[in-house]
Amino acid sequence: MPSVNPPNNAGHAAGTGLAAVTDMAAQGAGQAAFDAQIAQLTAVSLEATQRSVTLRTVTTNLQSIKKVADERVQ
């Protein structure tokens, strides 16, 4: 009767462990990329908010000046 070799569980375990480490590294890299995108989005959002406030202030000032000028003309 031919001898039957037991399955090589050590090789399988090593391959599974390597896959898990690779997966964890990919998740870590993905999380880092996500965090970087959130940081960029936050910076752009802050800049847009500042521009919006500036534009609103300038618009209000110009409307006030126009109102005063229109009252002088009447």
FIKOLFI-540621 format. One line per 10 residues: number of its first residue (from 0); their letters; for each residue x negated, y negated, z of C-alpha. Coordinates in pm, whole numbers, always signed. Example, Ala and Ser with C-alpha at 12.3 -4.5 7.8 and 13.67 -1.06 7.14 Angstrom:
# residues 2
0) AS) -1230 +450 +780 | -1367 +106 +714 .
This chain:
# residues 74
0) MPSVNPPNNA) +0 +0 +0 | -143 -343 -90 | -217 -577 +195 | -3 -886 +223 | -176 -1205 +326 | +17 -1428 +565 | +114 -1767 +428 | -140 -2044 +474 | +47 -2261 +722 | -261 -2468 +804 .
10) GHAAGTGLAA) -286 -2595 +447 | +85 -2670 +439 | +69 -2854 +771 | -228 -3059 +652 | -45 -3151 +331 | +267 -3247 +525 | +60 -3452 +770 | -113 -3633 +485 | +221 -3708 +322 | +353 -3846 +652 .
20) VTDMAAQGAG) +46 -4070 +696 | +76 -4190 +336 | +447 -4260 +387 | +376 -4453 +708 | +108 -4658 +531 | +350 -4734 +247 | +616 -4840 +497 | +364 -5060 +676 | +263 -5222 +348 | +627 -5265 +255 .
30) QAAFDAQIAQ) +701 -5426 +590 | +404 -5661 +548 | +525 -5762 +200 | +876 -5816 +335 | +745 -6030 +621 | +540 -6236 +373 | +848 -6293 +157 | +1052 -6400 +461 | +777 -6644 +560 | +775 -6791 +207 .
40) LTAVSLEATQ) +1154 -6814 +204 | +1150 -6992 +540 | +891 -7241 +416 | +1085 -7312 +95 | +1409 -7346 +288 | +1251 -7594 +529 | +1111 -7796 +239 | +1451 -7800 +67 | +1620 -7913 +388 | +1368 -8196 +430 .
50) RSVTLRTVTT) +1424 -8309 +70 | +1799 -8294 +118 | +1781 -8512 +430 | +1553 -8759 +251 | +1784 -8774 -51 | +2088 -8824 +174 | +1910 -9106 +361 | +1807 -9282 +39 | +2156 -9243 -108 | +2318 -9385 +206 .
60) NLQSIKKVAD) +2078 -9680 +208 | +2141 -9755 -160 | +2518 -9734 -110 | +2492 -9976 +183 | +2285 -10220 -23 | +2533 -10197 -312 | +2825 -10255 -80 | +2664 -10569 +66 | +2579 -10694 -286 | +2936 -10632 -407 .
70) ERVQ) +3076 -10822 -108 | +2849 -11119 -185 | +2967 -11130 -547 | +3337 -11141 -454 .
